[in-house]
Amino acid sequence: MTPVPPIVLVFAGNDPSGGAGLSADILTLASLGCHPLPVVTAITVQDTANVEDFQPVEAEWVSDQARMVLEDMPVAAFKVGMVGSIEALAVIAEIAADYPEIPLVLDPVFASGGGDELSSEDIVLATRELLLPHATIVTPNSFEARRLASDDPDEQEGMTVDEAATRIRQFGCEYVLITGTHENTPVVVNTLYNRSGRMRVDSWERLPGSYHGSGCTLASAIAGTLANGVDIAAAVREAQEFTYQTLRAAFRPGMGQFVPDRLFWAREVATDEGDK
């Protein structure tokens, strides 16, 4: 029989533009040789520029989707993106508690790339209390990290990323990767933290343009790399390299943001073969 590829179960919303959400997760995981199991948490109305509306999927449906496939296939990693509702978040936390041996990558989706609000303050609070204790690694950008670390806007404004990471770690997750795309720095600095503080720091060229689904790509790449048996530090590095390559090859299919090309390597191979 053909060997079964690593299987990753993904909780996320559906993005009809194909730039973020489940589309980004599926493309990323497939590109890394994994078999994705997409569990729909929300249906969104959006394009590459903004989110117009979204409809959460009933929590019971979220639970049933996940538990059906968990009883059928061996899952090597979880990836959690947009949860849609507090009720759905709660059932995802219950599932994570029932499968503590499976690493969980949490990408806290509080707003779209265009700045549209996707999570209430209640969901942010529930993320801290219910999901973070089950997370192997959480992957916020610097804005999301400060919001996850504190309810006080004034405190958020003056908080360093190191302070935010320390606060997030205290909520129970093992590792925190804070990305620096939203910071005013000449290069993008991404920092991985563990209980002892900074674990590794990676710097990347700051590319021009705005990208739809880059956070989804990074988090899914980490989940896929972990599912392939790579240790956390190497998984974070490899996932960043993959994501950077998708951004370098990004295309603009609509009138909004650029979309990362998660199949950049396939197009490179096709080009090379066409040159022969």
C-alpha positions in Angstrom: 0.0 0.0 0.0 1.1 3.6 -0.6 2.3 5.2 2.7 -0.2 7.5 4.3 1.0 11.1 4.4 1.0 13.0 7.7 -2.6 14.1 8.5 -3.3 17.6 9.8 -6.8 18.6 11.1 -7.5 22.3 10.5 -10.2 24.4 12.2 -10.8 27.6 10.1 -13.3 29.8 8.2 -13.8 29.4 4.5 -12.5 32.3 2.4 -14.1 32.4 -1.1 -11.2 34.4 -2.5 -8.9 31.5 -1.8 -6.3 33.8 -0.2 -6.7 33.0 3.5 -8.6 30.6 5.8 -9.1 27.0 4.8 -7.9 27.5 1.2 -4.6 28.8 2.5 -4.3 25.9 5.0 -5.2 23.2 2.4 -2.7 24.6 -0.2 0.1 25.0 2.3 -0.3 21.5 3.9 -0.7 19.8 0.5 2.4 21.6 -0.7 4.3 20.2 2.3 3.2 16.7 1.6 0.5 16.5 4.2 -3.2 15.4 3.9 -5.4 18.2 5.3 -8.7 17.6 7.1 -10.6 20.9 6.8 -13.2 21.6 9.5 -15.3 24.7 8.7 -15.9 27.0 11.6 -17.3 30.0 9.7 -18.5 31.0 6.2 -17.2 34.4 5.2 -18.2 36.9 2.5 -14.9 38.5 1.4 -12.6 39.2 -1.4 -8.9 40.1 -1.5 -9.6 43.6 -0.1 -11.9 43.2 2.9 -14.4 41.0 4.8 -18.0 42.1 4.3 -19.6 39.6 6.6 -19.3 36.1 8.2 -21.6 33.4 9.6 -20.3 31.1 12.3 -21.0 27.4 11.9 -23.0 25.9 14.8 -20.6 24.6 17.5 -22.2 21.1 17.4 -21.4 20.9 13.6 -17.8 22.0 14.3 -17.5 19.3 16.9 -19.2 16.6 14.7 -17.0 17.4 11.7 -13.8 17.0 13.8 -14.7 14.0 15.9 -16.0 12.1 12.8 -12.6 12.2 11.1 -10.6 11.8 14.4 -12.3 8.5 14.9 -11.4 7.4 11.4 -7.8 8.6 10.8 -4.6 9.2 12.7 -4.1 13.0 13.1 -0.5 14.2 13.5 -1.2 17.9 14.2 -4.0 20.4 14.8 -4.1 23.9 13.4 -6.6 26.4 14.7 -7.4 29.6 12.8 -10.7 31.6 12.9 -13.0 30.0 15.4 -16.2 31.9 14.5 -17.8 31.9 18.0 -17.2 31.3 21.7 -19.2 28.1 21.5 -17.1 26.7 18.7 -13.9 27.7 20.5 -15.1 25.8 23.5 -15.7 22.6 21.6 -12.3 22.9 19.9 -10.7 23.2 23.4 -12.6 20.1 24.5 -11.3 18.2 21.5 -7.8 19.4 22.2 -8.1 18.2 25.8 -9.3 14.8 24.5 -6.2 14.5 22.3 -3.4 16.0 24.4 -0.7 14.0 22.5 -1.4 15.9 19.2 0.5 19.2 18.8 -1.7 22.2 18.3 -0.7 25.3 16.4 -2.9 28.3 17.2 -3.1 31.2 14.8 -5.3 33.8 16.7 -7.4 35.4 14.0 -8.8 38.6 15.5 -9.0 40.7 12.4 -8.6 40.3 8.6 -5.5 41.5 6.7 -7.5 44.5 5.7 -8.3 45.3 9.3 -11.9 44.0 9.5 -12.8 42.8 13.0 -13.4 39.0 13.1 -13.4 38.3 16.9 -15.1 40.0 19.8 -13.3 40.7 23.1 -15.2 37.7 24.6 -13.5 35.5 22.0 -10.1 37.0 22.8 -10.7 36.3 26.5 -11.9 32.7 25.8 -8.8 32.1 23.7 -6.7 33.0 26.7 -8.6 30.8 29.1 -9.7 27.8 27.0 -7.3 27.4 24.0 -3.9 28.7 25.1 -3.5 26.0 27.7 -3.7 23.4 25.0 -1.5 25.1 22.4 1.9 23.8 21.6 2.7 27.1 19.8 0.7 30.3 19.2 1.7 32.5 16.2 0.3 36.0 16.6 1.6 39.1 14.8 2.7 41.9 17.2 -0.7 43.6 17.2 -2.5 40.3 18.0 0.1 39.4 20.6 -0.5 42.6 22.6 -4.2 42.2 22.3 -3.9 38.6 23.5 -1.6 39.6 26.4 -3.8 42.4 27.8 -7.3 43.9 27.8 -6.1 47.4 28.5 -5.5 49.4 25.2 -3.1 51.8 27.0 -1.1 48.9 28.3 -1.1 47.3 24.9 0.3 50.4 23.3 3.4 50.5 25.6 4.0 46.8 25.7 7.1 45.3 24.0 6.8 42.1 22.1 9.0 40.4 24.8 6.6 41.5 27.5 3.6 40.3 25.4 5.3 36.9 24.8 5.9 36.5 28.6 2.3 37.3 29.4 1.0 34.9 26.7 3.3 32.1 27.9 1.8 32.5 31.4 -1.6 31.5 30.0 -0.3 28.0 29.4 1.0 27.5 25.9 4.5 26.0 25.4 5.9 28.3 22.7 5.1 31.7 21.3 6.2 32.9 17.8 5.6 36.7 17.4 5.9 37.9 13.8 7.2 41.4 13.2 5.5 42.3 9.9 3.5 45.1 11.6 6.5 46.6 13.5 8.3 49.7 12.2 11.6 47.9 11.5 13.8 47.8 8.3 13.6 44.0 8.3 10.9 41.7 9.5 12.0 40.1 12.8 10.2 37.0 14.0 10.9 35.8 17.5 10.3 32.4 19.1 9.9 32.2 22.9 9.8 29.3 25.3 9.5 29.4 29.1 13.1 30.7 29.4 12.5 33.6 27.1 13.8 34.1 23.6 14.6 30.8 21.9 15.5 32.0 18.4 15.3 35.1 16.3 15.0 35.2 12.5 15.2 38.2 10.3 13.7 38.5 6.8 13.8 41.0 4.0 10.7 43.3 4.3 8.9 42.7 1.0 6.8 45.4 -0.6 3.0 45.1 -0.8 0.3 43.7 1.5 -0.5 40.0 1.6 -3.8 38.1 2.1 -3.3 34.9 4.1 0.4 35.1 5.1 -0.4 34.3 8.8 -2.5 31.3 7.8 0.3 30.1 5.6 2.9 30.4 8.4 0.8 28.6 11.0 -0.2 25.8 8.6 3.4 25.4 7.5 4.5 25.0 11.2 1.7 22.4 11.7 2.7 20.5 8.5 6.3 20.5 9.5 5.6 19.3 13.0 3.4 16.6 11.5 6.4 15.5 9.4 8.3 14.9 12.7 10.5 18.0 12.8 11.3 19.5 16.2 9.8 22.8 17.1 12.8 25.1 16.5 13.5 23.6 13.1 9.8 23.5 12.2 9.5 27.2 12.9 12.6 28.0 10.8 11.5 25.8 7.9 7.9 27.2 8.0 9.3 30.8 7.9 11.4 29.9 4.9 8.5 28.3 3.1 6.2 31.3 3.9 8.9 33.8 2.7 9.1 32.0 -0.6 5.4 32.1 -1.0 5.4 35.8 -0.5 8.3 36.4 -2.9 6.2 34.6 -5.5 2.9 36.2 -4.5 0.4 37.3 -7.2 -2.4 39.8 -7.3 -5.5 38.1 -8.6 -8.0 40.9 -7.7 -8.1 44.5 -6.7 -6.9 44.0 -3.1 -4.0 42.3 -1.5 -1.4 40.0 -3.0 -2.0 36.2 -2.4 1.0 34.1 -1.4 1.8 31.4 -3.9 1.9 28.2 -1.9 2.7 26.2 -5.0 5.7 28.4 -6.0 8.0 25.4 -6.2 5.7 23.6 -8.7 5.7 26.6 -11.0 9.5 26.8 -10.7 9.8 23.2 -11.8 7.4 23.8 -14.7 9.5 26.8 -15.8 12.7 24.9 -15.6 11.3 22.0 -17.6 10.0 24.4 -20.1 13.4 25.9 -20.6 14.9 22.5 -21.5 
